[in-house]
Amino acid sequence: MPKKTSLAPVSISSAVTRPSPKDNRPSRAEAEAAVRTLLRWAGDDPDREGLRATPDRVVRSYEEFFSGYDQDPEEILTRTFEEIAGYDDMVVLRGIRFESYCEHHMVPIIGVAHIGYLPRNRVVGISKLARVLEIFSKRLQIQEKMTAEIAVTIDRVLNPQGVAVVIEGEHQCMTTRGVHRPGVNMVTSQMMGVFRENEATRKEFLSIIGHRNAS
């Protein structure tokens, strides 16, 4: 089945501001008890041999899946380099794989992100762009919000001439339940600064990441 895509900017209103769930985080014992409840609700016995360690395993998995709540993406971008020898063209990191979780069904969103920016007078290590994506993806998400969060954070900290973010994700809430449509990708974009205002710059970025709408 061919992949279905749509490319459109998303709203950035209140994109990054969200309360931390750590303020009212339950204890580990409470979390494990909740998993035992879900196992019973599903119709199984959490005390049988194969499930006895499952609550502990699930909680440890959640610590990894949602580690982004414990990290500050802006802090990652604070170390920059100003000795760029007059470089004034775009910097693009493409095809960054990510795994996130849908905030509506808590099932995986798996895909790739493409992040670009046009420096004003400083650049950041390219691994930092991937780390910003990782931090936001390791939270309960909707793809539209994550796209905007990444772009707004880079724009606020680096103050570049522009930022472009395109994310392609396959949502398991659509492929493994509901309408059951595997192979369908959701594509979201956020263009800021010159990437929004200048069509030639936007097309160059889309061409670099190999997006078919670049022409």
N, C-alpha and C positions, 0 to 999 in steps of 0.2 A: 504494500500500500504506500503511495507516495506521501512524503511528509507534508503536513499542512502548516503553513507559517503565516504570520501577520506581523508587520513591523509598524509600530506606532509609539510615540512618546507617551510617558505616563506622568501623572501628577506628582509633584514633589512636595505638596503641602503636608507638613508634619511627617515627612518621610523618615526622619532619623529619630525623632523624639518618641520614646516609648518607655514606660515604667519598667524597672527591673523586677522580675519575679522573685529574685533572691530575698527581697524584703520580707516576704512571708513564706519562705521555703520550708516545707515540712522536713522532719527528720528522716534519716535513711531508713529507720525501722518503719516509719509510716509509709514511705514510698514502697518498701517491699510488701507491706501488708496490702497496699492498694493493688499490687500485681497479683497477689494471691486471690484477692476478691475478683479480679478480672478473669483469672483462670477458672474459678468456680462458676462465674457468670457464663463463660464459654461452654460449660458443661463438663469440665474435667476436674480431676482431683489433685490439688496442689501438693498433697502429701505422698503421691505415688513416686516411685523411685526416679523416673525420668524428669519430674517437675520440681523436685525438692530444692534444687539449687537455682531454679529458673528466676525467682524474684531477685536474688542477688545478681545474677547475670544481666537481667534486664536493667536494673538500676545502674550497674557499671556501664552498660551500653549507653544509657541515657546521658551519663556524665560525658561520654565522648561525643554523642550525637549533638548535644546542646551546649558544648563548651564555649560557644560564642558569647553566652551571657556573662562569662567571667572575664572578657577581654574588651579593651577599648580600641576600636579601629582607628580613631584619630591619633592615638599615641603611636601606632605603628608607622604613621606617615611623617612624624615630626623630624626624623633625621633625613635631611636632604643635602644635595650637593650643588654648590653654586658655580664651581669651576667646570663649565660645560663648553668652553672654547667657542662660544658664539652659536652653539647648536640651537636652531629655532624651528625645527620641524617636529612633526608629531611623533610620539612614542606610543607604540601599540603592543599589547600583550594579547595574543589570540589563542583560542582553543584551551582555556583553563578549565579543566574538569572540576565539577563540584557535585556534592551530595547535600541536599537539604531535606526539610520535612514540612509538608503542607500543614498549615495551622488549622485547617478545617477537618482533616481526617487523620493527621499524624502519620501519613505514609510518605515514602520517599519522592523527592523531585530530583532527578538525575540529569545533568546536562553539561553544557560548556558555556563559558563567558568570554567575551572579548572586551578588553578595556583599553581605551586610548586617551591621551591628553596632549595638548599643545603647550609646552612649557613657556612660562613668561621669563623667568630668570633663574630657575632652579629645577632640579630633577630629583626623583626618589629612586632608590634601588628597585629593580623590576620585581624582585621577590615580594616587596611590600605590597604591590598591587594585588598579587595573588593572595596575600595574607588578609587584606581587607575583604576580598571575596569570601575567604574561608570563614572569617569571623561572622559575617552577616549570614552566611549559609548555615552555620551551626546554631541557628535559632529557628524557632517555629516561624514559617514565612508564607507569604504569597509572593509569587515571582515579580509582580509589578512593583511591590514595595521594595523588595530587595534590589531591583534594578535602580530605583531612585535613590535608595540609601547609599549605594556604592558611589554613584555619581556625585551626590551632594557632599559626601564626606571628602572625596578627593578634591572637589572644587573648593570647599571651605578651608582645607588645610594647605593645599599647594598653591591656591590662587593662580591657576594657569589661565591661558587664553581661552581654553575650552576643554570640556570632558565629553567623552562618548562611551556609552556602555551598551552592549547588546548581549542579551542572554537567551539561550535556547535550552528549553527544559522539557523533559518527558515526565508527566505527572502520573504517578501510580494510582492516584485517586480516580483517574480517568481510564487507565489502561487495565487495572486489575479489579475494578469494581464499577458500579454505575453503568455507563454506556459501553465499557469494555472496547476501547479503540486503541490498540497498541500501534506504535509507529507514528503517532501524531505528536509533533513538537509544538510547543508554545514559544513564540518569539516576542520579547519585549525590548524596547530601546529607550534610552534617556540621552538626549543630546543637549549640551549646555554650551553657552558662549559661542565661539566661532563655528562649532559643529552644528549648532542650530541655525545660526544666522547666515552662514556661508555655504551655499549648495555644493560648490566645488570641493571644499574641505570635507564636508559630510560624505560626498561620493568617493573621495580618496580613501577615507577610513573604511567605508563599506567594501571598497574594492580590495583593500589590504586584507580584510578578514574573510574575503571570498563570498560575500553575501550577494545573492543573485539580483537584489534590488539596486545594486550599485550602478547599473547602466542607466 
